[in-house]
Amino acid sequence: MSHTGHIKIGDIRTSMLLHRNEKNLDIQAIGYMVREIIKPGNSKLYPRKFSLKDPSKWNSDMLDFFK
């Protein structure tokens, strides 16, 4: 992920093929990946909670993504 919020995700086709009708799971999985990139190591401690320590470092698109 770049500092401007651009994300490149590679090789998620297997997941998409296995779970075609579960779009919410795909969206949730992308959110978890982004969260792990931003704050590594927190997904195991707080799997459903997330907050940015310094929101002023991120653009509005990224902040909206995590709402």
C-alpha positions as CSV (number, residue, x, y, z in Angstrom):
1,M,0.0,0.0,0.0
2,S,1.3,3.4,-0.8
3,H,1.1,6.4,1.4
4,T,-1.7,7.8,-0.8
5,G,-3.9,4.7,-0.1
6,H,-3.3,2.8,-3.4
7,I,-3.5,-0.9,-2.8
8,K,-2.1,-3.8,-4.9
9,I,-3.3,-7.2,-4.0
10,G,-1.9,-10.3,-5.7
11,D,-3.3,-13.8,-6.2
12,I,-6.6,-13.7,-4.4
13,R,-8.3,-15.6,-7.2
14,T,-8.3,-18.9,-5.3
15,S,-10.3,-17.4,-2.5
16,M,-12.6,-15.7,-5.0
17,L,-13.2,-19.0,-6.8
18,L,-13.9,-20.9,-3.7
19,H,-16.2,-18.4,-2.1
20,R,-18.0,-16.9,-5.1
21,N,-21.2,-16.1,-3.3
22,E,-19.6,-14.7,-0.2
23,K,-18.7,-11.2,-1.2
24,N,-18.8,-9.9,2.3
25,L,-16.1,-12.3,3.3
26,D,-13.9,-11.0,0.4
27,I,-14.4,-7.4,1.5
28,Q,-13.7,-8.4,5.1
29,A,-10.5,-10.3,4.1
30,I,-9.2,-7.3,2.2
31,G,-9.9,-5.1,5.2
32,Y,-7.9,-7.5,7.4
33,M,-5.0,-7.5,4.9
34,V,-4.9,-3.7,4.8
35,R,-5.1,-3.6,8.6
36,E,-2.1,-6.0,8.9
37,I,-0.1,-3.9,6.4
38,I,-0.8,-0.7,8.4
39,K,-0.3,-2.2,11.9
40,P,1.5,-5.6,11.7
41,G,0.9,-8.1,14.5
42,N,-2.5,-6.8,15.7
43,S,-4.8,-9.1,13.9
44,K,-4.2,-12.0,16.3
45,L,-4.7,-9.8,19.4
46,Y,-7.8,-7.9,18.3
47,P,-9.3,-9.7,15.3
48,R,-12.4,-7.5,15.0
49,K,-11.2,-4.2,16.4
50,F,-9.1,-1.6,14.6
51,S,-8.1,2.0,15.1
52,L,-5.4,4.1,13.5
53,K,-3.0,5.6,16.1
54,D,-2.6,8.8,14.1
55,P,-5.4,9.3,11.6
56,S,-3.9,12.6,10.4
57,K,-1.3,10.5,8.5
58,W,-3.9,8.9,6.2
59,N,-6.1,10.4,3.5
60,S,-9.9,10.5,3.7
61,D,-10.3,7.5,1.4
62,M,-8.3,5.3,3.8
63,L,-10.2,6.6,6.8
64,D,-13.5,5.9,5.1
65,F,-12.4,2.4,4.2
66,F,-12.1,1.5,7.9
67,K,-15.4,3.0,9.0
